[in-house]
Each structure stands twice: as C-alpha cells, then as structure tokens.
C-alpha cells in the first residue's frame, strides 16, 4: 500500500521486522502524502447481516435469502423467533444493532473529511451483495483496493485456502495504516488491530470507532439536515482513539492492552 517505501510507518518494523527496509538511495520515490492510506474493516458479510435480523433495502428477495441462510446456519435463532417476540427491525436499527451498510459507511467517511483522493485498503471477507453493494464506496473512493486486487494471483495463491492467513494479511495492512476505521466495534479483528495500534503506536495511530446508535439517529434524519450540520453530528458520533490509557474494568484485553495482565513489572 505504501507507494513511498522510503517512508516507514510507525508500526512497520514491529509488523514486518527486517522486511520493513527503506528504499536504497537513488531509487525513485513518491511524495510522503502519496504513501498514506486508510484501512477500513467493513463488517458486512452474510453471516453478520443474517444474524442481525435487520433489513438492508433489498426487499422480499433479500428477506427470503437471509431467512434461508438463518435456517441453515443459525437454527437456534429461527427457534427463538418462533417462541419469543423479538424487537422490530426499526427498533434494532434505532438501537444501533444493525451492521453499518456500505452506503452508510461512505457517508461517515465523507463527513470525517475523507475524499476521492483518499487511498483505502478494504479488509474483510466477501461483502454481502458483492461488487454492486460496494458501488457507493468505489464511486466516491476510486482508490480503493483489497488484498485480492492488490496482490497478483501468484502472490496470493499460497494463502488462498487458509482463511487465518488471509486474515493475517488484512491484520498487517490494517495495523500499519495511517488511519484505521471499523464499522463494528464488537469485532474481534477490529479489537486486535486497534489494541495493537494503541500498544505499539505511541499515540500516533488513530482508530476510528463509530457509535452506531448515534449514527442511526443521524442517518434517519439525513434527508432533512444540511451537510454542514450532518458533518458536525457525525464527528461527534465517531470516536477517534489514539492515546494510551488503562483498560476499563471488564473490557476486552485485546482492545485495551495497557493493563497489568499485559505489562511487564519489575521483580522484587
């Protein structure tokens, strides 16, 4: 992702060791600005979408497809629907319990100041809805890539049948990014990435973590407010974390690694 290999990111050496070597003198390099990129973990795979019980604008065809997926992969959820009254889809969305759609993610990133020149690495598995669902993202952010189109077929082939190794490629690229944005703060992957960036980043590696409940309220009203107001409200609803602080009681040790369990202590 870094076009200018003479510029190392703060975590490159932690992640790549001796492979993170700068270019030799005399080699052509691009501007420092051209080497910066945003990594985005978009949690919108079919398992996430189906388990949420939310609607995503696909009508009856979408509902039928997701219900069939639940019957096969989440039978306990189907039984629960039969025996208990679950919250309505509107209520789930109002409470911020629905995954952010790619279209909503575009609005969030645009409100935060990212634009067509922003270089984005998209992490994750197959997005529900395929390429057509990513149209909004790729239209506003044409410099968007994934590991599948960033690497050649020969480069990615050794990892193709190993999901954990593919996830490791995403982890390295997301962790080393100048900015990292997640759409689901409960994701273990996002927790690991943000925790690593906090632990080793020295306060220089921002992580964008949205409050989906607040964003849901904003998106419902986005047809009736001006863009400047929308921007201000989104920026208040999105937490950008890069400082180091101790782990709150009961919180994930992966997301908040600065705690007694993880830190070395002097022996008496």
Rosetta silent file (secondary structure, phi, psi, omega in degrees, C-alpha in Angstrom):
SEQUENCE: XXXXXXXXXXXXXXXXXXXXXXXXXXXXXXXXXXXXXXXXXXXXXXXXXXXXXXXXXXXXXXXXXXXXXXXXXXXXXXXXXXXXXXXXXXXXXXXXXXXXXXXXXXXXXXXXXXXXXXXXXXXXXXXXXXXXXXXXXXXXXXXXXXXXXXXXXXXXXXXXXXXXXXXXXXXXXXXXXXXXXXXXXXXXXXXXXXXXXXXXXXXXXXXXXXXXXXXXXXXXXXXXXXXXXXXXXXXXXXXXXXXXXXXXXXXXXXXXXXXXXXXXXXXX
SCORE:     score description
SCORE:     0.000 S_00000001
   1 L     0.000  -29.359 -177.934    0.000    0.000    0.000 S_00000001
   2 L   -82.594  113.480  178.684    2.853    2.383    0.631 S_00000001
   3 L   -73.715  -25.659 -178.921    3.922    3.892   -2.677 S_00000001
   4 L  -108.545   92.604 -175.311    6.841    5.613   -0.978 S_00000001
   5 L   -77.029   -2.066  173.283    8.887    2.880    0.657 S_00000001
   6 L   -79.367  -11.166  177.079   11.455    5.389    1.867 S_00000001
   7 L  -108.672  113.919  177.870    8.846    6.382    4.429 S_00000001
   8 L   -92.378  143.103  173.283    8.166    3.762    7.080 S_00000001
   9 L   -77.109  162.323 -177.664    5.042    3.804    9.172 S_00000001
  10 L   -58.148  -27.192 -175.772    5.411    3.784   12.983 S_00000001
  11 L  -107.333    0.323 -174.670    4.499    0.086   13.189 S_00000001
  12 H   -57.353  -43.358 -178.406    6.123   -1.271   10.023 S_00000001
  13 H   -69.640  -33.932  176.566    9.193   -2.620   11.824 S_00000001
  14 H   -63.290  -38.858 -173.540    7.047   -4.201   14.554 S_00000001
  15 H   -86.149  -35.952 -170.818    4.955   -5.991   11.936 S_00000001
  16 H  -113.787   -8.930  179.005    7.492   -6.835    9.234 S_00000001
  17 H    59.142 -133.890 -177.390   10.837   -6.945   11.010 S_00000001
  18 H   -65.855  -14.675  178.168   13.799   -6.880    8.586 S_00000001
  19 H   -72.245  -19.252 -179.141   11.407   -6.811    5.613 S_00000001
  20 L   -86.862   63.534 -179.786   10.486   -3.241    6.538 S_00000001
  21 L  -102.438  137.112  178.148   13.582   -1.742    4.991 S_00000001
  22 L   -68.612  163.344  178.078   13.531    1.690    3.338 S_00000001
  23 L   -63.250  149.501  175.610   14.448    2.139   -0.297 S_00000001
  24 L   -72.606  156.342  179.533   18.095    2.404   -1.155 S_00000001
  25 L   -60.527  141.717  178.638   19.462    5.770   -2.131 S_00000001
  26 L    97.309  -18.752  177.815   18.935    6.657   -5.744 S_00000001
  27 L   -78.655  143.530 -178.122   15.647    4.804   -6.077 S_00000001
  28 L   -72.599  138.978  177.628   12.728    6.907   -7.155 S_00000001
  29 L  -133.269  156.263  178.311   10.106    7.591   -4.525 S_00000001
  30 L   -89.610  179.230  179.352    6.738    9.283   -4.485 S_00000001
  31 L   -69.175  156.548  178.105    5.680   12.015   -2.121 S_00000001
  32 L   -59.026  -37.869 -178.882    5.127   11.229    1.534 S_00000001
  33 H   -61.016  -36.415 -177.561    1.474   12.161    1.097 S_00000001
  34 H   -69.176  -16.992 -177.273    1.058    9.515   -1.620 S_00000001
  35 H   -90.115   -7.546 -177.413    2.170    6.793    0.780 S_00000001
  36 L   -82.445  146.421  178.524   -0.561    7.454    3.337 S_00000001
  37 L  -154.031  159.017  175.982   -3.701    5.316    3.398 S_00000001
  38 E  -105.306  132.371  173.257   -6.819    4.480    5.375 S_00000001
  39 E  -101.897  133.844 -177.002   -7.624    0.868    6.228 S_00000001
  40 E  -123.604  122.192  174.375  -11.323    0.048    6.523 S_00000001
  41 E  -100.254  101.375 -176.837  -12.741   -3.075    8.153 S_00000001
  42 L   -96.588  103.995 -179.466  -16.245   -3.306    6.717 S_00000001
  43 L   -86.412   88.279  179.754  -18.231   -5.940    8.619 S_00000001
  44 L  -143.462   41.062  175.568  -20.962   -6.688    6.121 S_00000001
  45 L   -80.843  163.039 -173.087  -20.574  -10.387    5.385 S_00000001
  46 H   -62.970  -33.607  179.425  -23.696  -12.514    5.010 S_00000001
  47 H   -66.061  -40.550  178.036  -23.318  -14.180    8.426 S_00000001
  48 H   -65.557  -44.282 -178.347  -23.170  -10.790   10.142 S_00000001
  49 H   -64.707  -46.805 -177.290  -26.080   -9.472    8.096 S_00000001
  50 H   -66.247  -42.301 -176.260  -28.282  -12.537    8.619 S_00000001
  51 H   -68.992  -23.936 -177.256  -27.654  -12.825   12.349 S_00000001
  52 H   -71.268  -22.732 -176.791  -28.537   -9.166   12.945 S_00000001
  53 L    66.254   19.613 -179.449  -32.197   -9.703   11.865 S_00000001
  54 L   -96.297  167.595  174.464  -32.086   -6.273   10.205 S_00000001
  55 L  -106.188  149.598 -174.953  -33.222   -5.163    6.757 S_00000001
  56 L  -133.696   29.510  172.267  -30.842   -3.610    4.242 S_00000001
  57 L    83.430   10.008 -177.664  -33.036   -2.320    1.446 S_00000001
  58 L   -94.798    2.060  176.406  -33.170   -5.485   -0.641 S_00000001
  59 H    68.714 -156.028 -175.265  -36.898   -6.103   -0.273 S_00000001
  60 H   -64.495  -34.575  179.779  -38.560   -9.519   -0.276 S_00000001
  61 H   -63.367  -42.592  177.640  -35.758  -11.178   -2.224 S_00000001
  62 H   -64.355  -45.457 -179.477  -33.242  -10.160    0.430 S_00000001
  63 H   -58.926  -42.533 -179.818  -35.539  -11.276    3.255 S_00000001
  64 H   -64.746  -43.338 -179.085  -36.008  -14.683    1.629 S_00000001
  65 H   -64.938  -44.034 -178.258  -32.275  -15.151    1.075 S_00000001
  66 H   -70.553  -34.887  178.155  -31.322  -14.165    4.614 S_00000001
  67 H   -66.745  -38.932  177.116  -34.048  -16.325    6.168 S_00000001
  68 H   -64.072  -37.894  178.405  -32.781  -19.332    4.200 S_00000001
  69 H   -66.439  -40.624  179.279  -29.263  -18.614    5.457 S_00000001
  70 H   -63.954  -41.721 -179.549  -30.513  -18.425    9.058 S_00000001
  71 H   -60.277  -34.134 -177.933  -32.328  -21.745    8.738 S_00000001
  72 H   -84.794  -41.066 -171.331  -29.108  -23.407    7.636 S_00000001
  73 H  -106.794  -22.965 -179.144  -26.534  -21.650    9.812 S_00000001
  74 L  -129.936   60.895 -177.697  -28.483  -20.215   12.770 S_00000001
  75 H   -60.970  -31.918  179.081  -31.260  -22.734   13.568 S_00000001
  76 H   -64.561  -33.919  178.638  -31.353  -21.608   17.212 S_00000001
  77 H   -68.497  -36.536  177.330  -32.187  -18.098   16.031 S_00000001
  78 H   -64.281  -43.070  178.519  -35.077  -19.445   13.958 S_00000001
  79 H   -64.852  -37.523  179.179  -36.451  -21.271   17.010 S_00000001
  80 H   -63.676  -38.774  178.799  -36.077  -18.130   19.094 S_00000001
  81 H   -64.382  -30.083 -178.944  -38.134  -16.184   16.559 S_00000001
  82 H   -77.067  -29.455 -172.159  -40.899  -18.779   16.891 S_00000001
  83 H  -104.493  -17.779 -178.037  -41.050  -18.703   20.681 S_00000001
  84 L  -131.599  152.950  175.630  -40.294  -15.090   21.578 S_00000001
  85 L   -86.543  112.724 -177.714  -41.295  -11.673   20.376 S_00000001
  86 L   -92.584  159.279  178.479  -38.116  -10.064   19.107 S_00000001
  87 L   -58.470  148.327  177.580  -37.545   -6.319   18.584 S_00000001
  88 L   -66.920  161.994  179.757  -38.765   -4.922   15.287 S_00000001
  89 H   -64.283  -34.310  177.607  -36.231   -4.207   12.565 S_00000001
  90 H   -65.276  -40.348  179.556  -36.820   -0.485   13.024 S_00000001
  91 H   -66.675  -39.649  178.137  -36.123   -0.804   16.752 S_00000001
  92 H   -60.667  -42.460 -179.122  -32.929   -2.774   16.095 S_00000001
  93 H   -68.444  -40.874  179.544  -31.673   -0.059   13.770 S_00000001
  94 H   -62.070  -31.791 -179.346  -32.574    2.737   16.196 S_00000001
  95 L   -84.960    0.786  179.241  -30.571    0.976   18.911 S_00000001
  96 L    74.571   26.644 -176.905  -27.525    0.733   16.646 S_00000001
  97 L   -96.363    1.194  178.463  -27.710   -3.058   16.492 S_00000001
  98 L   -98.390  141.923  175.880  -27.585   -3.293   12.691 S_00000001
  99 L   -59.733  143.589  175.369  -24.285   -3.526   10.789 S_00000001
 100 L   -66.146  128.502  176.911  -23.348   -0.325    9.004 S_00000001
 101 L   -75.103  156.274  176.470  -24.180   -0.662    5.327 S_00000001
 102 H   -53.857  -37.810 -179.836  -21.527    0.304    2.747 S_00000001
 103 H   -64.587  -37.965  178.061  -23.702    3.281    1.796 S_00000001
 104 H   -71.360  -35.250  178.130  -23.753    4.470    5.416 S_00000001
 105 H   -63.029  -39.237  176.785  -20.012    3.918    5.696 S_00000001
 106 H   -58.911  -46.478 -179.917  -19.484    6.220    2.706 S_00000001
 107 H   -61.752  -42.179  179.841  -21.467    8.967    4.433 S_00000001
 108 H   -61.814  -48.770 -177.480  -19.495    8.513    7.655 S_00000001
 109 H   -65.795  -40.064  179.082  -16.100    8.692    5.942 S_00000001
 110 H   -63.899  -40.253  179.436  -17.101   11.665    3.789 S_00000001
 111 H   -66.597  -26.273  178.661  -18.334   13.543    6.865 S_00000001
 112 L   -83.365   -3.702  174.873  -14.977   12.879    8.541 S_00000001
 113 L   104.713    0.076  176.708  -13.185   14.584    5.657 S_00000001
 114 L   -75.895  143.827 -174.676  -12.004   11.672    3.517 S_00000001
 115 L  -136.091 -168.922 -174.384  -12.378   12.361   -0.213 S_00000001
 116 L   -61.689  -23.432 -179.643  -11.799   10.958   -3.701 S_00000001
 117 L   -83.204  -11.454 -177.826   -8.028   11.218   -3.312 S_00000001
 118 L   -65.770  130.829  176.003   -8.017    9.042   -0.191 S_00000001
 119 L   -91.738  123.954 -173.736   -6.312    5.694   -0.691 S_00000001
 120 E  -122.935  133.303  170.843   -8.312    2.970    1.065 S_00000001
 121 E  -104.106  120.650 -178.534   -7.495   -0.644    1.844 S_00000001
 122 E   -97.306  115.715 -179.405  -10.701   -2.642    2.356 S_00000001
 123 E   -98.172  159.047  175.669  -10.285   -5.576    4.737 S_00000001
 124 L   122.575  176.798  179.709  -12.635   -8.465    5.327 S_00000001
 125 L   -87.139 -155.935 -176.481  -14.234  -11.405    3.615 S_00000001
 126 L   -70.656  125.492  179.592  -16.864  -11.336    0.878 S_00000001
 127 L   -75.122  134.285  179.036  -19.241   -8.392    1.269 S_00000001
 128 L   -63.090  126.270 -177.431  -22.913   -9.329    1.157 S_00000001
 129 L   100.571   -9.459  175.408  -24.291   -8.182   -2.176 S_00000001
 130 H    66.464 -154.955 -175.337  -20.942   -8.367   -3.954 S_00000001
 131 H   -60.906  -35.259 -178.205  -19.488   -5.620   -6.122 S_00000001
 132 H   -62.928  -31.758 -179.903  -22.847   -3.948   -6.684 S_00000001
 133 H   -73.457  -19.661 -179.289  -23.153   -3.339   -2.940 S_00000001
 134 L   -93.935    4.473 -175.409  -19.780   -1.604   -2.969 S_00000001
 135 H   -56.051  -43.632 -179.375  -20.726    0.800   -5.770 S_00000001
 136 H   -61.378  -41.143  179.763  -21.192    3.747   -3.419 S_00000001
 137 H   -65.962  -49.410 -175.539  -17.774    3.136   -1.856 S_00000001
 138 H   -71.982  -23.512  177.915  -15.882    2.664   -5.101 S_00000001
 139 H   -72.908  -46.932 -179.507  -17.620    5.641   -6.733 S_00000001
 140 H   -78.783  -30.455 -178.650  -16.671    8.130   -4.034 S_00000001
 141 L  -122.225   78.599 -176.516  -13.349    6.438   -3.258 S_00000001
 142 L   -65.985  -19.003  179.090  -11.917    5.208   -6.586 S_00000001
 143 L   -91.598   45.130  179.839   -8.535    4.494   -4.955 S_00000001
 144 E  -102.895  131.667 -179.738   -9.978    1.565   -3.004 S_00000001
 145 E  -133.587  161.673  172.080   -8.221   -1.797   -3.107 S_00000001
 146 L  -123.999  172.830  178.496   -8.437   -5.199   -1.442 S_00000001
 147 H   -64.525  -27.837 -178.271   -5.784   -7.850   -0.982 S_00000001
 148 H   -68.421  -35.215  178.596   -7.310   -9.703   -3.936 S_00000001
 149 H  -103.354   -4.964  175.111   -6.611   -6.918   -6.428 S_00000001
 150 H   -83.387  -36.025  179.832   -3.534   -5.507   -4.694 S_00000001
 151 L   -97.914  152.750  174.798   -1.626   -8.794   -4.960 S_00000001
 152 L   -75.385  163.690  179.498   -1.054  -10.799   -8.108 S_00000001
 153 H   -60.316  -34.806  179.496   -2.661  -14.234   -8.417 S_00000001
 154 H   -69.689  -34.637 -178.733    0.762  -15.813   -7.882 S_00000001
 155 H   -72.972  -36.939 -175.660    1.344  -13.792   -4.702 S_00000001
 156 H   -90.058  -16.630 -175.775   -1.991  -14.583   -3.084 S_00000001
 157 H   -55.298  -41.783 -179.823   -2.246  -18.216   -4.232 S_00000001
 158 L   -61.977  -20.802 -177.733   -0.229  -19.682   -1.286 S_00000001
 159 L   -99.899   -8.765 -166.372   -2.753  -18.154    1.145 S_00000001
 160 L   -55.574  -36.712 -175.569   -5.923  -18.866   -0.827 S_00000001
 161 L   -98.722   14.802 -177.181   -7.075  -21.935    1.121 S_00000001
 162 L  -128.618   98.107 -174.960   -6.162  -20.634    4.565 S_00000001
 163 H   -61.796  -35.099 -179.325   -8.652  -18.154    5.986 S_00000001
 164 H   -68.023  -34.210  178.735   -6.485  -17.384    9.018 S_00000001
 165 H   -73.484  -35.551  174.693   -3.538  -16.484    6.783 S_00000001
 166 H   -64.275  -39.556  177.347   -5.739  -14.260    4.621 S_00000001
 167 H   -65.163  -33.346  178.581   -6.921  -12.583    7.820 S_00000001
 168 H   -65.620  -36.836  176.121   -3.273  -12.124    8.815 S_00000001
 169 H   -62.014  -43.272  176.970   -2.644  -10.196    5.584 S_00000001
 170 H   -62.628  -41.671 -178.104   -5.566   -7.934    6.469 S_00000001
 171 H   -60.390  -47.151 -178.695   -4.267   -7.573   10.023 S_00000001
 172 H   -62.108  -45.761 -176.525   -0.810   -6.433    8.922 S_00000001
 173 H   -69.075  -38.183  178.668   -2.164   -3.951    6.386 S_00000001
 174 H   -70.356  -41.980 -177.079   -4.797   -2.538    8.746 S_00000001
 175 H   -66.909  -34.547 -178.090   -2.447   -2.267   11.703 S_00000001
 176 H   -82.446   -8.631 -174.595    0.218   -0.449    9.680 S_00000001
 177 L   -64.488  154.558  177.142   -2.267    2.027    8.153 S_00000001
 178 L   -69.436  -33.233  172.677   -2.070    5.743    8.874 S_00000001
 179 E  -136.661  142.861  176.907   -5.749    5.601    9.862 S_00000001
 180 E  -125.187  126.735  179.384   -7.872    2.574   10.704 S_00000001
 181 E  -119.875  135.726  176.531  -11.677    2.684   10.563 S_00000001
 182 E  -116.336  156.290  174.274  -14.045   -0.025   11.745 S_00000001
 183 L  -109.924   -8.651  177.978  -17.784   -0.339   11.222 S_00000001
 184 L  -138.984  107.255 -175.610  -18.379   -2.794   14.073 S_00000001
 185 L   -71.840  -11.225  179.506  -16.612   -2.134   17.360 S_00000001
 186 L   -88.050   -4.283 -178.570  -17.522   -5.600   18.648 S_00000001
 187 L   -68.171  133.959  178.159  -15.446   -7.385   16.026 S_00000001
 188 H   -64.838  -37.917  179.019  -12.519   -9.372   17.428 S_00000001
 189 H   -60.297  -49.052 -179.559  -10.438   -8.458   14.380 S_00000001
 190 H   -63.095  -36.323  178.230  -11.036   -4.736   14.901 S_00000001
 191 H   -64.202  -42.832  179.272  -10.283   -5.108   18.610 S_00000001
 192 H   -63.920  -44.077 -179.327   -6.959   -6.802   17.856 S_00000001
 193 H   -64.060  -50.133 -177.293   -5.981   -4.167   15.299 S_00000001
 194 H   -65.230  -37.143  177.970   -6.937   -1.187   17.459 S_00000001
 195 H   -64.386  -42.869  179.076   -5.275   -2.729   20.528 S_00000001
 196 H   -63.118  -41.690 -179.105   -2.021   -3.348   18.670 S_00000001
 197 H   -65.733  -37.013  177.929   -2.044    0.208   17.330 S_00000001
 198 H   -70.095  -43.752 -174.284   -2.585    1.604   20.830 S_00000001
 199 H   -66.105  -44.970 -175.613    0.046   -0.637   22.446 S_00000001
 200 H  -103.993   -9.900 -170.391    2.823   -0.010   19.928 S_00000001
 201 L   -78.870  -11.827  177.996    1.676    3.177   18.216 S_00000001
 202 L    59.966   30.176  178.963    2.977    5.678   20.733 S_00000001
 203 L    76.369   15.506 -177.072   -0.124    7.831   20.383 S_00000001
 204 L  -113.473    2.467 -171.807    0.392    8.290   16.633 S_00000001
 205 L  -120.272   88.808 -176.197   -2.002    5.697   15.212 S_00000001
 206 E   -69.368  143.194  175.133   -5.644    6.879   15.207 S_00000001
 207 E  -122.431  129.707 -178.308   -8.518    4.407   15.146 S_00000001
 208 E   -97.064  116.280 -176.498  -11.986    5.498   14.020 S_00000001
 209 E  -124.550  109.384 -176.611  -14.718    3.803   16.059 S_00000001
 210 E   -79.566  149.409  168.989  -18.348    4.788   15.303 S_00000001
 211 L   -93.384  101.477 -171.730  -21.185    4.889   17.793 S_00000001
 212 H   -65.862  -29.147  178.817  -23.777    3.059   15.695 S_00000001
 213 H   -66.731  -44.381  178.149  -26.684    4.116   17.884 S_00000001
 214 H   -68.052  -40.201  179.527  -25.896    7.793   17.408 S_00000001
 215 H   -63.615  -38.577  179.894  -25.183    7.303   13.719 S_00000001
 216 H   -59.044  -41.567  178.843  -28.516    5.535   13.236 S_00000001
 217 H   -64.638  -37.749  179.385  -30.326    8.577   14.597 S_00000001
 218 H   -69.039  -44.027 -176.790  -28.353   10.838   12.257 S_00000001
 219 H   -65.012  -33.621  178.665  -28.948    8.682    9.176 S_00000001
 220 H   -62.559  -32.179 -175.563  -32.700    8.614    9.771 S_00000001
 221 L  -103.567   11.117 -171.556  -32.717   12.405    9.610 S_00000001
 222 L   -70.983  -11.701  177.291  -30.090   12.899    6.898 S_00000001
 223 L   -84.866   -8.648 -173.984  -32.680   13.995    4.336 S_00000001
 224 L  -119.008    6.414  179.313  -33.745   16.928    6.456 S_00000001
 225 L  -124.405  153.804  179.134  -30.461   18.451    7.628 S_00000001
 226 L   -73.003  156.387 -176.749  -27.761   20.413    5.827 S_00000001
 227 H   -60.416  -39.323 -179.479  -24.450   18.734    5.027 S_00000001
 228 H   -62.280  -37.712  177.717  -22.507   21.012    7.397 S_00000001
 229 H   -70.379  -40.832  178.015  -24.811   20.009   10.256 S_00000001
 230 H   -58.788  -45.449  179.304  -24.557   16.365    9.215 S_00000001
 231 H   -57.911  -47.716 -177.977  -20.745   16.580    9.314 S_00000001
 232 H   -61.998  -41.383 -177.832  -20.728   18.045   12.813 S_00000001
 233 H   -69.436  -39.555  178.585  -23.124   15.416   14.147 S_00000001
 234 H   -64.466  -42.638 -178.091  -21.195   12.531   12.600 S_00000001
 235 H   -64.809  -28.024  175.129  -17.904   13.794   14.016 S_00000001
 236 H   -75.880  -26.437 -176.518  -19.455   13.854   17.467 S_00000001
 237 H   -89.610   -6.273 -177.909  -20.718   10.287   16.990 S_00000001
 238 E  -116.061  123.504 -179.475  -17.376    8.882   15.885 S_00000001
 239 E   -93.337  126.129  176.614  -14.608    8.400   18.371 S_00000001
 240 E  -106.867  108.596 -172.141  -11.073    8.733   17.054 S_00000001
 241 E  -107.572  130.667  170.954   -8.785    6.973   19.503 S_00000001
 242 L  -145.740  -12.553 -179.669   -5.009    7.008   19.536 S_00000001
 243 L   -79.822  156.784 -179.204   -3.987    7.809   23.091 S_00000001
 244 L   -93.726  131.262  174.639   -2.929    5.107   25.518 S_00000001
 245 L  -149.636  162.165 -175.100   -4.986    4.526   28.638 S_00000001
 246 L   -68.711  153.851 -178.646   -5.592    1.711   31.090 S_00000001
 247 L   -69.697  125.059  174.434   -8.152   -0.978   30.381 S_00000001
 248 L   -64.456  151.518 -178.918  -11.565   -0.245   31.921 S_00000001
 249 L   -56.816  129.634  176.326  -12.900   -2.986   34.180 S_00000001
 250 L    82.102   -0.838 -179.117  -14.493   -5.816   32.222 S_00000001
 251 L   -90.307  162.154 -175.786  -13.371   -4.565   28.800 S_00000001
 252 L   -61.281  131.029  177.533  -11.504   -6.581   26.180 S_00000001
 253 L   -71.014  -21.908  177.987   -7.798   -7.007   26.858 S_00000001
 254 L   -71.774  -39.937 -178.286   -7.268   -7.083   23.084 S_00000001
 255 L   -80.401  -31.050 -179.324   -8.747   -3.620   22.591 S_00000001
 256 L  -123.020   76.662 -173.043   -7.230   -2.164   25.770 S_00000001
 257 L   -75.755  -10.089  179.433   -3.831   -3.872   26.115 S_00000001
 258 L   -81.350   83.506 -178.603   -2.426   -1.357   28.595 S_00000001
 259 L  -149.086  166.703 -176.480   -3.250   -3.331   31.719 S_00000001
 260 L   -59.361  -33.224 -177.934   -1.468   -5.224   34.490 S_00000001
 261 L   -66.089  -25.375 -174.831   -2.084   -8.547   32.769 S_00000001
 262 L  -106.680  -15.792 -173.093   -0.116   -7.433   29.697 S_00000001
 263 L   -96.330  144.270  176.684    2.554   -5.142   31.086 S_00000001
 264 L   -70.702  147.108  176.893    5.931   -6.186   32.426 S_00000001
 265 L  -128.919  150.255  179.900    6.562   -5.449   36.070 S_00000001
 266 L   -69.995  135.801  177.585    9.820   -5.163   37.976 S_00000001
 267 L   -82.502  139.429  179.759   10.703   -8.210   40.007 S_00000001
 268 L   -66.703    0.000    0.000   11.475   -7.564   43.715 S_00000001
